[in-house]
Amino acid sequence: MGGLRGTRCGSETAAERRCMTPHQHAERVPLPLIAAVFSRIGAFSFGGGLIAWMHREAVETRKWLSDQEFLSGLAICQVLPGGNMVNMSLYLGIRLRGALGAITALLGLIGLPILFVVAVATVYARFDTVRSLHLVLDGVAAAAVGMNIATGVKAARRSTAGLASIAITGGVFVAVGLLHWPMLAVVACLAPLSIALAWGRGRG
């Protein structure tokens, strides 16, 4: 009762799931479901676009996390060593079911793709001179880029407030994406400014 802060939802129904916060809902996620969801993400995110699939499943479809929680986790995973998507699967797994959830999410994410990569690499090595194969891969990669851009636009709309935040977002894009300046140097310079602005908005 206290965890719901006075909200009376009765038994676990659709109405109850709507009134629960993402964190409360995530506490009930079974490990087999985590394995199934992350296996599907790993298996169907052809050409990349993992972050878009993760956002769609965890935030938009299953309401496991809020947008802010997902974006905060993504920011943490991007500054830590290692692959961003591996880090993100661990972060989401921990949020859902602790250490076991992290292990389940990671194994689900990389399990099927490992088998696919071995099979595709074997086929590619034998047919890499076939032009149509390269055209198919180019098309898949373009679709993945589009998914990442769509997710980035959604995140920018929901996480940026005010001209200063938009300017910092645009500055990072120009510096890293267009001018090819070192990412660590750009982040080291602009991140403190962005944090200070966010801190000021929160206290204002």
C-alpha positions in Angstrom: 0.0 0.0 0.0 2.8 2.4 0.9 4.7 1.6 -2.3 1.7 2.7 -4.3 1.4 5.9 -2.2 -2.3 5.6 -1.5 -3.3 4.5 -5.0 -5.9 1.7 -5.0 -5.6 -0.5 -8.0 -7.0 -3.8 -6.9 -5.8 -7.0 -8.5 -3.3 -7.0 -11.3 -5.3 -5.8 -14.2 -4.7 -3.4 -17.1 -5.9 -0.6 -14.9 -3.3 -1.6 -12.3 -0.5 -1.7 -14.8 -1.4 1.8 -15.9 -1.3 3.2 -12.4 2.0 1.6 -11.5 5.2 3.5 -12.1 7.7 2.1 -14.5 10.0 0.9 -11.6 7.1 -0.8 -9.8 6.0 -2.5 -13.0 9.6 -3.6 -13.7 9.9 -5.4 -10.4 7.5 -8.0 -11.6 9.3 -8.8 -14.9 10.2 -12.5 -15.0 13.6 -13.6 -16.2 12.2 -15.6 -19.1 10.5 -12.5 -20.4 13.7 -10.5 -20.2 15.5 -13.2 -22.1 12.9 -13.3 -24.8 12.7 -9.6 -25.2 16.5 -9.1 -25.4 16.9 -12.1 -27.7 14.4 -10.6 -30.1 16.2 -7.2 -29.9 19.5 -8.9 -30.7 18.1 -11.1 -33.5 16.1 -8.5 -35.3 18.2 -5.3 -35.1 19.8 -5.9 -38.5 22.4 -3.4 -39.5 22.6 -1.8 -36.0 19.9 0.4 -34.5 20.0 -1.4 -31.1 19.3 1.7 -29.1 16.1 2.3 -31.1 14.9 -1.3 -30.5 15.8 -1.0 -26.7 14.0 2.3 -26.4 10.9 1.0 -28.2 10.7 -2.2 -26.0 11.7 -0.8 -22.6 10.0 2.6 -22.8 7.3 2.8 -25.5 5.9 -0.8 -25.6 6.4 -2.3 -22.1 6.7 0.9 -20.0 9.5 -0.7 -17.9 11.3 2.7 -17.6 10.4 6.3 -18.2 12.1 8.3 -20.9 14.2 10.1 -18.4 15.4 6.9 -16.8 16.3 5.4 -20.1 18.2 8.5 -21.3 20.0 8.7 -17.9 21.1 5.1 -18.3 22.2 5.7 -21.9 24.3 8.7 -20.8 26.0 6.5 -18.1 26.6 3.7 -20.5 28.2 6.0 -23.1 30.8 7.4 -20.7 31.8 4.0 -19.2 34.3 1.7 -20.9 33.0 -1.1 -23.2 30.4 -1.3 -25.8 27.5 1.0 -25.3 24.8 -1.6 -26.1 26.4 -4.2 -23.9 26.5 -1.7 -21.1 22.9 -0.7 -21.8 21.6 -4.3 -21.7 23.4 -4.6 -18.3 21.8 -1.4 -17.0 18.3 -2.4 -18.1 18.7 -5.9 -16.7 19.8 -4.5 -13.4 16.8 -2.1 -13.3 14.5 -4.9 -14.1 15.7 -7.8 -11.9 19.1 -7.0 -10.4 22.3 -9.0 -11.2 20.3 -12.0 -12.6 18.4 -9.6 -14.8 21.7 -8.1 -16.1 23.1 -11.5 -16.9 19.9 -12.6 -18.6 19.6 -9.5 -20.7 23.2 -9.7 -21.8 23.1 -13.3 -22.8 19.8 -12.7 -24.5 21.2 -9.8 -26.5 24.4 -11.5 -27.7 23.3 -15.2 -27.8 21.5 -15.4 -31.2 23.5 -12.6 -32.9 26.7 -14.7 -32.2 25.2 -17.6 -34.2 23.9 -15.2 -36.9 27.3 -13.5 -37.3 29.2 -16.8 -37.6 26.7 -18.0 -40.2 26.6 -14.8 -42.2 30.4 -14.3 -42.0 30.7 -17.8 -43.5 28.3 -17.0 -46.3 29.8 -13.6 -46.9 33.3 -15.0 -47.2 32.1 -17.2 -50.1 29.9 -14.7 -51.9 31.6 -11.3 -51.1 32.0 -10.7 -54.9 28.2 -10.7 -55.5 27.1 -7.1 -56.0 23.5 -7.7 -55.0 24.6 -8.9 -51.5 26.4 -5.6 -50.9 23.3 -3.7 -52.0 21.1 -5.6 -49.5 23.6 -4.9 -46.7 23.7 -1.2 -47.7 19.9 -1.0 -47.5 19.7 -2.7 -44.1 22.4 -0.3 -42.8 20.5 2.7 -44.1 17.3 1.5 -42.3 19.3 1.2 -39.1 20.7 4.7 -39.4 17.1 6.0 -39.9 16.0 4.2 -36.7 18.9 5.8 -34.7 18.1 9.2 -36.1 14.4 8.8 -35.1 15.3 7.7 -31.6 17.8 10.7 -31.3 15.1 13.1 -32.4 12.7 11.7 -29.8 15.3 11.9 -27.1 16.2 15.5 -28.1 12.6 16.6 -27.9 12.0 15.2 -24.5 15.4 15.9 -22.9 16.2 19.4 -24.2 14.5 22.4 -22.7 15.5 25.9 -23.6 17.8 27.4 -26.2 20.9 26.7 -24.2 20.3 22.9 -24.1 19.4 22.9 -27.8 22.6 24.8 -28.5 24.7 22.3 -26.6 23.1 19.4 -28.4 23.7 21.0 -31.8 27.3 21.9 -30.8 28.1 18.3 -29.9 26.6 17.1 -33.2 28.6 19.6 -35.3 31.8 19.1 -33.4 31.8 15.3 -33.4 29.6 14.5 -36.4 30.7 17.1 -38.9 34.0 18.4 -37.8 35.2 15.1 -36.4 36.8 16.5 -33.3 37.8 14.0 -30.6 34.6 12.9 -28.8 36.3 12.8 -25.3 37.5 16.3 -25.7 34.1 17.6 -26.8 32.3 15.9 -24.0 34.8 17.0 -21.4 34.3 20.6 -22.5 30.5 20.7 -22.9 29.3 18.1 -20.4 30.1 20.3 -17.3 28.3 23.2 -18.9 25.3 21.1 -19.7 25.2 19.7 -16.1 25.4 23.2 -14.7 22.5 24.3 -16.8 20.4 21.3 -15.9 21.3 21.8 -12.2 20.2 25.5 -12.5 16.9 24.5 -14.0 16.2 21.9 -11.3 16.9 24.4 -8.6 15.0 27.3 -10.3 
